[in-house]
Amino acid sequence: MRVTLAALALSVAAPAGAQEMLSMPSATAPSPGVSIPRVQTRLYAFEADERALELDLRLEYGLARAWSASLEVPVSTRWGGAHAQTDARATLGSAELLVERRVFKRDLSAIDTVRAAVFAGAELPTGTGHARDATLDPCVGAVTTTILGRHGVDVAVRATWETGAGARAPVFVTDTASSFANVDLGYAFRIAPAQFDETRAPALYGTVEVASAWTLKGARLATVGSGLLLEAPSYALELGGLLPVSQSARGAVPMRWGALMGARFIL
């Protein structure tokens, strides 16, 4: 259930990422010419003692005012279980290329803002090994970001069209040979500081995210995750975990839990 993630400072009072969630898109975007590299390490546990470790490398770049592009490249390894590789070799997953356009922006104060964006792109046929998928799978979506004081809320929807046979050995329901839709909801609360000042000190947030995916063939996965986010003007650090609350694998592997840690920077 890889989703795309985007970030940049809203102002001096809102540091890098602007309360961006850990595992879903946001309607913030980098200024023209600004790059935001991001790396996340994700560990998943599935039934039958199967494990998957994924390294997501992502770069977002500001193309023009209200326009940005991102490229995400996942590298993963699996071990244990009946569906996993026995030698746990690293494999390249389907890279994802997206273009995002902010379509609405209303800044209510130096911190408070309401924004909306649409995005489109495709999952590329770059997968190898168990992640091999030799087709170009287009996607479209939309996301809203609202920040009011110490509270932030993101809502995102996305549709992806699977044009081929899916991954060679699916692990997530979104890897199967079926088009799918995502609906995600995130909430962030600024734990500290209670109020921003001119020092631009790092801010600590607690996050809660509800993520869901449904395929046309009836598979589904819904998860609830929580985490901590430390955002500074030029970097952000992430730590979180998730649990499935509803799933019907139908060709994938039932999930038990997941965990992540990551970092991003503004260049």
ChimeraX commands (.cxc) that place a marker at each C-alpha (Angstrom):
marker #1 position 0.00,0.00,0.00 radius 0.5
marker #1 position 2.71,2.33,-0.99 radius 0.5
marker #1 position 1.58,5.64,-1.28 radius 0.5
marker #1 position 3.27,8.80,-2.31 radius 0.5
marker #1 position 4.43,11.36,0.33 radius 0.5
marker #1 position 5.20,15.24,-0.28 radius 0.5
marker #1 position 6.51,18.08,1.93 radius 0.5
marker #1 position 7.87,21.62,2.34 radius 0.5
marker #1 position 7.76,24.43,4.88 radius 0.5
marker #1 position 4.69,26.62,4.85 radius 0.5
marker #1 position 6.41,29.48,6.67 radius 0.5
marker #1 position 8.92,30.26,9.40 radius 0.5
marker #1 position 6.32,29.08,11.88 radius 0.5
marker #1 position 5.70,25.79,10.09 radius 0.5
marker #1 position 8.91,23.80,9.65 radius 0.5
marker #1 position 9.86,21.21,7.03 radius 0.5
marker #1 position 6.95,19.06,5.97 radius 0.5
marker #1 position 4.17,21.23,7.38 radius 0.5
marker #1 position 2.76,18.44,9.57 radius 0.5
marker #1 position 3.08,15.88,6.79 radius 0.5
marker #1 position 1.84,12.41,7.66 radius 0.5
marker #1 position 4.16,9.41,7.67 radius 0.5
marker #1 position 2.43,7.21,5.09 radius 0.5
marker #1 position 0.12,9.28,2.90 radius 0.5
marker #1 position 0.25,12.25,0.51 radius 0.5
marker #1 position -0.14,15.88,1.49 radius 0.5
marker #1 position -1.15,18.99,-0.45 radius 0.5
marker #1 position 2.06,20.84,0.38 radius 0.5
marker #1 position 4.75,21.10,-2.30 radius 0.5
marker #1 position 8.31,22.40,-2.64 radius 0.5
marker #1 position 9.01,25.82,-4.10 radius 0.5
marker #1 position 10.38,25.97,-7.66 radius 0.5
marker #1 position 13.92,24.61,-7.77 radius 0.5
marker #1 position 13.75,23.04,-4.29 radius 0.5
marker #1 position 14.45,19.32,-3.83 radius 0.5
marker #1 position 13.21,17.11,-1.00 radius 0.5
marker #1 position 14.90,13.71,-0.81 radius 0.5
marker #1 position 13.28,11.20,1.53 radius 0.5
marker #1 position 14.25,7.74,2.70 radius 0.5
marker #1 position 12.01,5.35,4.64 radius 0.5
marker #1 position 12.71,1.85,5.92 radius 0.5
marker #1 position 9.63,-0.32,6.44 radius 0.5
marker #1 position 9.42,-3.73,8.10 radius 0.5
marker #1 position 6.29,-5.86,7.63 radius 0.5
marker #1 position 5.27,-9.13,9.30 radius 0.5
marker #1 position 2.81,-11.47,7.58 radius 0.5
marker #1 position 1.20,-14.79,8.37 radius 0.5
marker #1 position 3.29,-17.99,8.27 radius 0.5
marker #1 position 6.25,-16.05,9.75 radius 0.5
marker #1 position 6.93,-14.22,6.50 radius 0.5
marker #1 position 8.77,-10.89,6.68 radius 0.5
marker #1 position 9.42,-8.09,4.20 radius 0.5
marker #1 position 11.93,-5.27,4.55 radius 0.5
marker #1 position 11.50,-2.35,2.16 radius 0.5
marker #1 position 13.70,0.68,1.55 radius 0.5
marker #1 position 11.84,3.53,-0.18 radius 0.5
marker #1 position 13.94,6.21,-1.84 radius 0.5
marker #1 position 11.97,9.26,-2.94 radius 0.5
marker #1 position 12.81,12.62,-4.49 radius 0.5
marker #1 position 10.34,15.47,-4.90 radius 0.5
marker #1 position 11.22,18.56,-6.92 radius 0.5
marker #1 position 9.46,21.90,-7.32 radius 0.5
marker #1 position 8.87,22.44,-11.05 radius 0.5
marker #1 position 7.04,25.77,-10.96 radius 0.5
marker #1 position 4.64,27.67,-8.73 radius 0.5
marker #1 position 2.05,25.11,-7.51 radius 0.5
marker #1 position 3.65,22.31,-9.58 radius 0.5
marker #1 position 5.92,19.50,-8.37 radius 0.5
marker #1 position 7.12,16.09,-9.51 radius 0.5
marker #1 position 8.24,13.07,-7.50 radius 0.5
marker #1 position 10.00,9.79,-8.17 radius 0.5
marker #1 position 9.87,6.94,-5.65 radius 0.5
marker #1 position 11.99,3.80,-5.98 radius 0.5
marker #1 position 11.42,0.86,-3.58 radius 0.5
marker #1 position 13.97,-1.88,-2.89 radius 0.5
marker #1 position 12.79,-4.86,-0.84 radius 0.5
marker #1 position 13.69,-8.29,0.43 radius 0.5
marker #1 position 11.49,-11.11,1.78 radius 0.5
marker #1 position 12.25,-14.13,3.90 radius 0.5
marker #1 position 10.36,-16.89,5.70 radius 0.5
marker #1 position 6.94,-18.21,4.75 radius 0.5
marker #1 position 5.83,-20.24,1.76 radius 0.5
marker #1 position 5.80,-17.30,-0.69 radius 0.5
marker #1 position 9.17,-15.75,0.15 radius 0.5
marker #1 position 12.56,-16.04,-1.44 radius 0.5
marker #1 position 14.74,-18.50,0.44 radius 0.5
marker #1 position 17.94,-16.52,-0.17 radius 0.5
marker #1 position 16.42,-13.13,0.79 radius 0.5
marker #1 position 17.97,-11.29,-2.16 radius 0.5
marker #1 position 17.10,-7.61,-2.58 radius 0.5
marker #1 position 14.75,-6.85,-5.46 radius 0.5
marker #1 position 13.70,-3.62,-7.15 radius 0.5
marker #1 position 10.01,-2.81,-6.97 radius 0.5
marker #1 position 7.81,-0.77,-9.30 radius 0.5
marker #1 position 9.11,2.80,-9.29 radius 0.5
marker #1 position 6.44,5.51,-9.19 radius 0.5
marker #1 position 6.51,8.80,-11.08 radius 0.5
marker #1 position 3.95,11.48,-10.16 radius 0.5
marker #1 position 3.20,15.09,-11.07 radius 0.5
marker #1 position 1.22,17.13,-8.54 radius 0.5
marker #1 position -0.69,20.38,-9.06 radius 0.5
marker #1 position -1.96,22.48,-6.17 radius 0.5
marker #1 position -5.44,23.68,-7.10 radius 0.5
marker #1 position -6.46,25.52,-3.92 radius 0.5
marker #1 position -4.62,27.47,-1.25 radius 0.5
marker #1 position -5.98,29.65,1.53 radius 0.5
marker #1 position -3.58,30.70,4.28 radius 0.5
marker #1 position -5.60,31.77,7.31 radius 0.5
marker #1 position -2.56,32.89,9.33 radius 0.5
marker #1 position 1.19,32.30,9.49 radius 0.5
marker #1 position 0.42,28.69,10.54 radius 0.5
marker #1 position -3.18,27.91,9.62 radius 0.5
marker #1 position -3.83,26.87,6.04 radius 0.5
marker #1 position -6.21,24.89,3.82 radius 0.5
marker #1 position -4.79,23.38,0.63 radius 0.5
marker #1 position -5.85,20.92,-2.04 radius 0.5
marker #1 position -3.91,19.23,-4.81 radius 0.5
marker #1 position -4.44,16.72,-7.60 radius 0.5
marker #1 position -1.82,14.32,-8.92 radius 0.5
marker #1 position -1.35,11.85,-11.76 radius 0.5
marker #1 position 1.35,9.48,-12.87 radius 0.5
marker #1 position 2.16,5.81,-13.14 radius 0.5
marker #1 position 3.82,2.82,-11.54 radius 0.5
marker #1 position 6.70,1.92,-13.85 radius 0.5
marker #1 position 7.68,-1.61,-15.02 radius 0.5
marker #1 position 10.96,-1.64,-13.08 radius 0.5
marker #1 position 10.30,-4.57,-10.74 radius 0.5
marker #1 position 12.65,-7.54,-10.50 radius 0.5
marker #1 position 12.39,-10.94,-8.80 radius 0.5
marker #1 position 9.20,-11.44,-6.78 radius 0.5
marker #1 position 8.24,-7.78,-7.46 radius 0.5
marker #1 position 8.42,-8.11,-11.25 radius 0.5
marker #1 position 5.52,-6.35,-13.01 radius 0.5
marker #1 position 6.15,-5.72,-16.70 radius 0.5
marker #1 position 3.41,-3.13,-17.24 radius 0.5
marker #1 position 2.89,0.62,-16.90 radius 0.5
marker #1 position 0.03,1.19,-14.43 radius 0.5
marker #1 position -1.44,4.74,-14.49 radius 0.5
marker #1 position -2.94,6.45,-11.44 radius 0.5
marker #1 position -4.76,9.66,-10.49 radius 0.5
marker #1 position -5.65,11.11,-7.11 radius 0.5
marker #1 position -6.40,14.12,-4.94 radius 0.5
marker #1 position -5.46,15.25,-1.44 radius 0.5
marker #1 position -6.44,18.02,0.98 radius 0.5
marker #1 position -4.33,19.35,3.85 radius 0.5
marker #1 position -5.78,21.45,6.68 radius 0.5
marker #1 position -3.67,22.93,9.48 radius 0.5
marker #1 position -5.41,24.79,12.30 radius 0.5
marker #1 position -3.20,25.66,15.24 radius 0.5
marker #1 position -1.78,22.47,16.71 radius 0.5
marker #1 position -4.00,20.23,14.60 radius 0.5
marker #1 position -3.50,18.92,11.06 radius 0.5
marker #1 position -5.81,16.74,8.95 radius 0.5
marker #1 position -5.07,15.14,5.57 radius 0.5
marker #1 position -7.56,13.30,3.35 radius 0.5
marker #1 position -6.40,11.52,0.18 radius 0.5
marker #1 position -8.01,9.37,-2.52 radius 0.5
marker #1 position -6.34,7.55,-5.39 radius 0.5
marker #1 position -7.22,5.15,-8.22 radius 0.5
marker #1 position -4.64,2.92,-9.94 radius 0.5
marker #1 position -5.29,0.87,-13.09 radius 0.5
marker #1 position -3.45,-2.45,-13.27 radius 0.5
marker #1 position -2.79,-3.15,-16.95 radius 0.5
marker #1 position -1.02,-6.50,-16.61 radius 0.5
marker #1 position -0.67,-9.59,-14.45 radius 0.5
marker #1 position 0.50,-7.81,-11.27 radius 0.5
marker #1 position 3.61,-8.70,-9.30 radius 0.5
marker #1 position 5.21,-12.09,-9.85 radius 0.5
marker #1 position 4.69,-13.04,-6.18 radius 0.5
marker #1 position 2.26,-10.54,-4.58 radius 0.5
marker #1 position 2.65,-9.61,-0.93 radius 0.5
marker #1 position 0.25,-6.63,-0.65 radius 0.5
marker #1 position -3.27,-6.62,-2.11 radius 0.5
marker #1 position -2.16,-3.74,-4.35 radius 0.5
marker #1 position 0.45,-6.04,-5.94 radius 0.5
marker #1 position -2.18,-8.41,-7.32 radius 0.5
marker #1 position -3.47,-8.39,-10.91 radius 0.5
marker #1 position -6.35,-6.01,-10.20 radius 0.5
marker #1 position -6.98,-2.29,-10.37 radius 0.5
marker #1 position -7.43,-0.71,-6.94 radius 0.5
marker #1 position -8.47,2.38,-5.02 radius 0.5
marker #1 position -6.94,3.98,-1.90 radius 0.5
marker #1 position -8.66,6.15,0.68 radius 0.5
marker #1 position -6.45,7.57,3.46 radius 0.5
marker #1 position -7.14,9.80,6.46 radius 0.5
marker #1 position -4.47,11.30,8.72 radius 0.5
marker #1 position -4.44,13.43,11.87 radius 0.5
marker #1 position -1.42,15.16,13.42 radius 0.5
marker #1 position -1.20,16.95,16.78 radius 0.5
marker #1 position 1.71,19.23,17.62 radius 0.5
marker #1 position 2.96,18.04,20.99 radius 0.5
marker #1 position 5.65,20.70,21.33 radius 0.5
marker #1 position 6.10,23.58,21.18 radius 0.5
marker #1 position 2.66,24.78,22.21 radius 0.5
marker #1 position 3.33,27.95,20.18 radius 0.5
marker #1 position 5.97,28.71,17.57 radius 0.5
marker #1 position 8.41,31.58,18.07 radius 0.5
marker #1 position 11.26,33.14,16.10 radius 0.5
marker #1 position 13.79,30.46,17.10 radius 0.5
marker #1 position 12.42,27.99,14.52 radius 0.5
marker #1 position 12.99,25.14,16.96 radius 0.5
marker #1 position 12.08,21.59,15.80 radius 0.5
marker #1 position 8.44,20.62,16.41 radius 0.5
marker #1 position 7.30,17.24,17.68 radius 0.5
marker #1 position 4.01,15.78,16.39 radius 0.5
marker #1 position 1.97,12.70,17.17 radius 0.5
marker #1 position 0.19,11.18,14.17 radius 0.5
marker #1 position -2.68,8.76,13.56 radius 0.5
marker #1 position -3.42,7.42,10.07 radius 0.5
marker #1 position -6.16,5.20,8.69 radius 0.5
marker #1 position -5.24,3.72,5.30 radius 0.5
marker #1 position -7.37,1.50,3.10 radius 0.5
marker #1 position -7.11,-0.21,-0.27 radius 0.5
marker #1 position -9.72,-2.14,-2.28 radius 0.5
marker #1 position -9.21,-4.06,-5.51 radius 0.5
marker #1 position -11.79,-4.76,-8.20 radius 0.5
marker #1 position -11.38,-8.48,-7.47 radius 0.5
marker #1 position -12.54,-8.07,-3.87 radius 0.5
marker #1 position -9.25,-7.96,-1.96 radius 0.5
marker #1 position -8.96,-5.30,0.72 radius 0.5
marker #1 position -6.62,-4.07,3.43 radius 0.5
marker #1 position -7.35,-1.40,6.05 radius 0.5
marker #1 position -4.75,-0.40,8.63 radius 0.5
marker #1 position -4.46,1.98,11.56 radius 0.5
marker #1 position -1.05,3.49,12.26 radius 0.5
marker #1 position 0.42,5.89,14.79 radius 0.5
marker #1 position 3.77,7.57,15.01 radius 0.5
marker #1 position 6.01,10.44,15.99 radius 0.5
marker #1 position 7.26,13.13,13.64 radius 0.5
marker #1 position 10.07,15.58,14.43 radius 0.5
marker #1 position 10.13,18.48,11.96 radius 0.5
marker #1 position 12.80,21.18,11.70 radius 0.5
marker #1 position 13.22,23.88,9.01 radius 0.5
marker #1 position 15.57,21.70,6.92 radius 0.5
marker #1 position 14.85,18.11,7.95 radius 0.5
marker #1 position 12.26,15.75,9.44 radius 0.5
marker #1 position 12.55,12.41,11.27 radius 0.5
marker #1 position 9.77,9.78,11.37 radius 0.5
marker #1 position 8.99,6.74,13.50 radius 0.5
marker #1 position 5.76,4.75,13.42 radius 0.5
marker #1 position 3.90,1.46,13.36 radius 0.5
marker #1 position 0.64,0.04,11.98 radius 0.5
marker #1 position -1.81,-2.80,12.49 radius 0.5
marker #1 position -4.41,-4.24,10.10 radius 0.5
marker #1 position -8.03,-3.80,11.16 radius 0.5
marker #1 position -9.72,-5.42,8.14 radius 0.5
marker #1 position -8.32,-7.51,5.32 radius 0.5
marker #1 position -9.13,-10.08,2.68 radius 0.5
marker #1 position -5.88,-11.00,0.96 radius 0.5
marker #1 position -7.23,-12.90,-2.12 radius 0.5
marker #1 position -3.89,-13.72,-3.71 radius 0.5
marker #1 position -1.68,-11.62,-1.43 radius 0.5
marker #1 position -0.30,-12.48,2.04 radius 0.5
marker #1 position -2.31,-11.50,5.18 radius 0.5
marker #1 position -0.48,-8.83,7.17 radius 0.5
marker #1 position 0.11,-8.94,10.95 radius 0.5
marker #1 position 1.91,-5.64,11.63 radius 0.5
marker #1 position 4.24,-3.03,10.16 radius 0.5
marker #1 position 6.82,-0.50,11.38 radius 0.5
marker #1 position 8.75,2.33,9.76 radius 0.5
marker #1 position 11.42,4.93,10.33 radius 0.5
marker #1 position 12.51,7.61,7.93 radius 0.5
marker #1 position 14.07,10.99,7.27 radius 0.5
marker #1 position 13.67,13.75,4.70 radius 0.5
marker #1 position 15.61,16.89,3.92 radius 0.5
marker #1 position 15.10,20.19,2.09 radius 0.5
marker #1 position 17.87,21.05,-0.37 radius 0.5
marker link #1:1,2 radius 0.2
marker link #1:2,3 radius 0.2
marker link #1:3,4 radius 0.2
marker link #1:4,5 radius 0.2
marker link #1:5,6 radius 0.2
marker link #1:6,7 radius 0.2
marker link #1:7,8 radius 0.2
marker link #1:8,9 radius 0.2
marker link #1:9,10 radius 0.2
marker link #1:10,11 radius 0.2
marker link #1:11,12 radius 0.2
marker link #1:12,13 radius 0.2
marker link #1:13,14 radius 0.2
marker link #1:14,15 radius 0.2
marker link #1:15,16 radius 0.2
marker link #1:16,17 radius 0.2
marker link #1:17,18 radius 0.2
marker link #1:18,19 radius 0.2
marker link #1:19,20 radius 0.2
marker link #1:20,21 radius 0.2
marker link #1:21,22 radius 0.2
marker link #1:22,23 radius 0.2
marker link #1:23,24 radius 0.2
marker link #1:24,25 radius 0.2
marker link #1:25,26 radius 0.2
marker link #1:26,27 radius 0.2
marker link #1:27,28 radius 0.2
marker link #1:28,29 radius 0.2
marker link #1:29,30 radius 0.2
marker link #1:30,31 radius 0.2
marker link #1:31,32 radius 0.2
marker link #1:32,33 radius 0.2
marker link #1:33,34 radius 0.2
marker link #1:34,35 radius 0.2
marker link #1:35,36 radius 0.2
marker link #1:36,37 radius 0.2
marker link #1:37,38 radius 0.2
marker link #1:38,39 radius 0.2
marker link #1:39,40 radius 0.2
marker link #1:40,41 radius 0.2
marker link #1:41,42 radius 0.2
marker link #1:42,43 radius 0.2
marker link #1:43,44 radius 0.2
marker link #1:44,45 radius 0.2
marker link #1:45,46 radius 0.2
marker link #1:46,47 radius 0.2
marker link #1:47,48 radius 0.2
marker link #1:48,49 radius 0.2
marker link #1:49,50 radius 0.2
marker link #1:50,51 radius 0.2
marker link #1:51,52 radius 0.2
marker link #1:52,53 radius 0.2
marker link #1:53,54 radius 0.2
marker link #1:54,55 radius 0.2
marker link #1:55,56 radius 0.2
marker link #1:56,57 radius 0.2
marker link #1:57,58 radius 0.2
marker link #1:58,59 radius 0.2
marker link #1:59,60 radius 0.2
marker link #1:60,61 radius 0.2
marker link #1:61,62 radius 0.2
marker link #1:62,63 radius 0.2
marker link #1:63,64 radius 0.2
marker link #1:64,65 radius 0.2
marker link #1:65,66 radius 0.2
marker link #1:66,67 radius 0.2
marker link #1:67,68 radius 0.2
marker link #1:68,69 radius 0.2
marker link #1:69,70 radius 0.2
marker link #1:70,71 radius 0.2
marker link #1:71,72 radius 0.2
marker link #1:72,73 radius 0.2
marker link #1:73,74 radius 0.2
marker link #1:74,75 radius 0.2
marker link #1:75,76 radius 0.2
marker link #1:76,77 radius 0.2
marker link #1:77,78 radius 0.2
marker link #1:78,79 radius 0.2
marker link #1:79,80 radius 0.2
marker link #1:80,81 radius 0.2
marker link #1:81,82 radius 0.2
marker link #1:82,83 radius 0.2
marker link #1:83,84 radius 0.2
marker link #1:84,85 radius 0.2
marker link #1:85,86 radius 0.2
marker link #1:86,87 radius 0.2
marker link #1:87,88 radius 0.2
marker link #1:88,89 radius 0.2
marker link #1:89,90 radius 0.2
marker link #1:90,91 radius 0.2
marker link #1:91,92 radius 0.2
marker link #1:92,93 radius 0.2
marker link #1:93,94 radius 0.2
marker link #1:94,95 radius 0.2
marker link #1:95,96 radius 0.2
marker link #1:96,97 radius 0.2
marker link #1:97,98 radius 0.2
marker link #1:98,99 radius 0.2
marker link #1:99,100 radius 0.2
marker link #1:100,101 radius 0.2
marker link #1:101,102 radius 0.2
marker link #1:102,103 radius 0.2
marker link #1:103,104 radius 0.2
marker link #1:104,105 radius 0.2
marker link #1:105,106 radius 0.2
marker link #1:106,107 radius 0.2
marker link #1:107,108 radius 0.2
marker link #1:108,109 radius 0.2
marker link #1:109,110 radius 0.2
marker link #1:110,111 radius 0.2
marker link #1:111,112 radius 0.2
marker link #1:112,113 radius 0.2
marker link #1:113,114 radius 0.2
marker link #1:114,115 radius 0.2
marker link #1:115,116 radius 0.2
marker link #1:116,117 radius 0.2
marker link #1:117,118 radius 0.2
marker link #1:118,119 radius 0.2
marker link #1:119,120 radius 0.2
marker link #1:120,121 radius 0.2
marker link #1:121,122 radius 0.2
marker link #1:122,123 radius 0.2
marker link #1:123,124 radius 0.2
marker link #1:124,125 radius 0.2
marker link #1:125,126 radius 0.2
marker link #1:126,127 radius 0.2
marker link #1:127,128 radius 0.2
marker link #1:128,129 radius 0.2
marker link #1:129,130 radius 0.2
marker link #1:130,131 radius 0.2
marker link #1:131,132 radius 0.2
marker link #1:132,133 radius 0.2
marker link #1:133,134 radius 0.2
marker link #1:134,135 radius 0.2
marker link #1:135,136 radius 0.2
marker link #1:136,137 radius 0.2
marker link #1:137,138 radius 0.2
marker link #1:138,139 radius 0.2
marker link #1:139,140 radius 0.2
marker link #1:140,141 radius 0.2
marker link #1:141,142 radius 0.2
marker link #1:142,143 radius 0.2
marker link #1:143,144 radius 0.2
marker link #1:144,145 radius 0.2
marker link #1:145,146 radius 0.2
marker link #1:146,147 radius 0.2
marker link #1:147,148 radius 0.2
marker link #1:148,149 radius 0.2
marker link #1:149,150 radius 0.2
marker link #1:150,151 radius 0.2
marker link #1:151,152 radius 0.2
marker link #1:152,153 radius 0.2
marker link #1:153,154 radius 0.2
marker link #1:154,155 radius 0.2
marker link #1:155,156 radius 0.2
marker link #1:156,157 radius 0.2
marker link #1:157,158 radius 0.2
marker link #1:158,159 radius 0.2
marker link #1:159,160 radius 0.2
marker link #1:160,161 radius 0.2
marker link #1:161,162 radius 0.2
marker link #1:162,163 radius 0.2
marker link #1:163,164 radius 0.2
marker link #1:164,165 radius 0.2
marker link #1:165,166 radius 0.2
marker link #1:166,167 radius 0.2
marker link #1:167,168 radius 0.2
marker link #1:168,169 radius 0.2
marker link #1:169,170 radius 0.2
marker link #1:170,171 radius 0.2
marker link #1:171,172 radius 0.2
marker link #1:172,173 radius 0.2
marker link #1:173,174 radius 0.2
marker link #1:174,175 radius 0.2
marker link #1:175,176 radius 0.2
marker link #1:176,177 radius 0.2
marker link #1:177,178 radius 0.2
marker link #1:178,179 radius 0.2
marker link #1:179,180 radius 0.2
marker link #1:180,181 radius 0.2
marker link #1:181,182 radius 0.2
marker link #1:182,183 radius 0.2
marker link #1:183,184 radius 0.2
marker link #1:184,185 radius 0.2
marker link #1:185,186 radius 0.2
marker link #1:186,187 radius 0.2
marker link #1:187,188 radius 0.2
marker link #1:188,189 radius 0.2
marker link #1:189,190 radius 0.2
marker link #1:190,191 radius 0.2
marker link #1:191,192 radius 0.2
marker link #1:192,193 radius 0.2
marker link #1:193,194 radius 0.2
marker link #1:194,195 radius 0.2
marker link #1:195,196 radius 0.2
marker link #1:196,197 radius 0.2
marker link #1:197,198 radius 0.2
marker link #1:198,199 radius 0.2
marker link #1:199,200 radius 0.2
marker link #1:200,201 radius 0.2
marker link #1:201,202 radius 0.2
marker link #1:202,203 radius 0.2
marker link #1:203,204 radius 0.2
marker link #1:204,205 radius 0.2
marker link #1:205,206 radius 0.2
marker link #1:206,207 radius 0.2
marker link #1:207,208 radius 0.2
marker link #1:208,209 radius 0.2
marker link #1:209,210 radius 0.2
marker link #1:210,211 radius 0.2
marker link #1:211,212 radius 0.2
marker link #1:212,213 radius 0.2
marker link #1:213,214 radius 0.2
marker link #1:214,215 radius 0.2
marker link #1:215,216 radius 0.2
marker link #1:216,217 radius 0.2
marker link #1:217,218 radius 0.2
marker link #1:218,219 radius 0.2
marker link #1:219,220 radius 0.2
marker link #1:220,221 radius 0.2
marker link #1:221,222 radius 0.2
marker link #1:222,223 radius 0.2
marker link #1:223,224 radius 0.2
marker link #1:224,225 radius 0.2
marker link #1:225,226 radius 0.2
marker link #1:226,227 radius 0.2
marker link #1:227,228 radius 0.2
marker link #1:228,229 radius 0.2
marker link #1:229,230 radius 0.2
marker link #1:230,231 radius 0.2
marker link #1:231,232 radius 0.2
marker link #1:232,233 radius 0.2
marker link #1:233,234 radius 0.2
marker link #1:234,235 radius 0.2
marker link #1:235,236 radius 0.2
marker link #1:236,237 radius 0.2
marker link #1:237,238 radius 0.2
marker link #1:238,239 radius 0.2
marker link #1:239,240 radius 0.2
marker link #1:240,241 radius 0.2
marker link #1:241,242 radius 0.2
marker link #1:242,243 radius 0.2
marker link #1:243,244 radius 0.2
marker link #1:244,245 radius 0.2
marker link #1:245,246 radius 0.2
marker link #1:246,247 radius 0.2
marker link #1:247,248 radius 0.2
marker link #1:248,249 radius 0.2
marker link #1:249,250 radius 0.2
marker link #1:250,251 radius 0.2
marker link #1:251,252 radius 0.2
marker link #1:252,253 radius 0.2
marker link #1:253,254 radius 0.2
marker link #1:254,255 radius 0.2
marker link #1:255,256 radius 0.2
marker link #1:256,257 radius 0.2
marker link #1:257,258 radius 0.2
marker link #1:258,259 radius 0.2
marker link #1:259,260 radius 0.2
marker link #1:260,261 radius 0.2
marker link #1:261,262 radius 0.2
marker link #1:262,263 radius 0.2
marker link #1:263,264 radius 0.2
marker link #1:264,265 radius 0.2
marker link #1:265,266 radius 0.2
marker link #1:266,267 radius 0.2
view
